Structure formats: C-alpha cells, structure tokens
Amino acid sequence: MNVETIEANFRCDRVPTADQAARHRTILSEAKSLAITIEGLCPDSREKSLAMTKLEEAAMWASAAIARSEGGDEL
C-alpha cells in the first residue's frame, strides 16, 4: 500500500452528494432488513453472531465503495 492510497482511505473531508447519501441509506436499510430476518430465523449461536458481523462489514464496505470510488464534495 502506498502513501497516496493510505491518504485516500483515511480522508475525513468527504461530504456525500444527495445521490450518494440516498444510496448509503438504501444499503443500510436493506442490511437492516436482512439482520431482522436473521434475528428472527436463526438460533442464538456463534454462527448467527458471525453472520451479523459479516452483514455489518458488507454494509460498511459497500458504503465505502460509494464514498471512496466516487469521492464527494470537499469541506
């Protein structure tokens, strides 16, 4: 990993556009829906905990793809 990649990955001045914010909300809403389904259908277990963690990670990385790949307005 080079310094430019590190700088890009740890920027804190990203402000999402209206379209990006809407897509972030859609991702979180869909992930929440699946989390509720998993909670209702799966017994408490290590596997269920891992599924929830991976779902949170997937939503986070999907949002990062929007933020990092498309940028946004600068502060």
Wavefront OBJ file of the C-alpha trace (Angstrom):
o trace
v 0.000 0.000 0.000
v 1.420 3.372 -0.921
v 1.050 6.706 0.877
v -1.474 8.000 -1.678
v -3.761 5.026 -1.045
v -3.437 5.495 2.702
v -4.271 9.193 2.342
v -7.344 8.366 0.227
v -8.565 5.637 2.589
v -8.326 7.824 5.676
v -9.699 11.108 4.338
v -12.143 12.822 6.642
v -13.348 15.609 4.363
v -15.807 13.607 2.295
v -19.296 15.048 2.123
v -21.682 12.796 0.197
v -23.784 14.115 -2.632
v -27.556 13.733 -2.285
v -27.463 10.680 -4.571
v -24.639 9.078 -2.583
v -26.446 9.697 0.707
v -29.588 8.079 -0.698
v -27.597 5.026 -1.804
v -25.920 4.790 1.628
v -29.386 4.818 3.236
v -30.623 2.112 0.835
v -27.672 -0.128 1.655
v -28.225 0.316 5.393
v -31.968 -0.246 5.064
v -31.512 -3.468 3.109
v -28.844 -4.698 5.540
v -31.138 -3.899 8.468
v -33.941 -5.865 6.837
v -31.700 -8.903 6.436
v -30.446 -8.513 10.015
v -34.038 -8.583 11.274
v -34.684 -11.716 9.204
v -31.567 -13.425 10.567
v -32.540 -12.442 14.115
v -35.985 -13.953 13.667
v -34.986 -17.168 11.914
v -31.646 -18.184 13.394
v -30.990 -19.509 16.872
v -28.536 -17.633 19.052
v -25.152 -19.065 18.206
v -21.633 -18.231 17.181
v -22.705 -18.647 13.561
v -25.517 -16.133 13.961
v -23.135 -13.669 15.580
v -20.705 -14.109 12.712
v -23.484 -13.621 10.171
v -24.470 -10.357 11.839
v -20.853 -9.174 11.951
v -20.288 -10.031 8.296
v -23.522 -8.271 7.343
v -22.344 -5.128 9.155
v -18.994 -5.424 7.373
v -20.678 -5.855 3.988
v -22.807 -2.749 4.514
v -19.769 -0.768 5.657
v -17.656 -1.820 2.673
v -20.493 -1.163 0.228
v -20.821 2.360 1.631
v -17.048 2.782 1.478
v -17.142 1.804 -2.196
v -19.516 4.687 -2.861
v -17.548 7.168 -0.764
v -14.056 6.183 -1.850
v -14.635 5.434 -5.522
v -16.804 8.416 -6.287
v -15.454 10.971 -3.857
v -17.756 13.753 -2.823
v -17.765 17.438 -2.118
v -14.791 18.786 -0.247
v -15.379 20.617 3.030
l 1 2 3 4 5 6 7 8 9 10 11 12 13 14 15 16 17 18 19 20 21 22 23 24 25 26 27 28 29 30 31 32 33 34 35 36 37 38 39 40 41 42 43 44 45 46 47 48 49 50 51 52 53 54 55 56 57 58 59 60 61 62 63 64 65 66 67 68 69 70 71 72 73 74 75
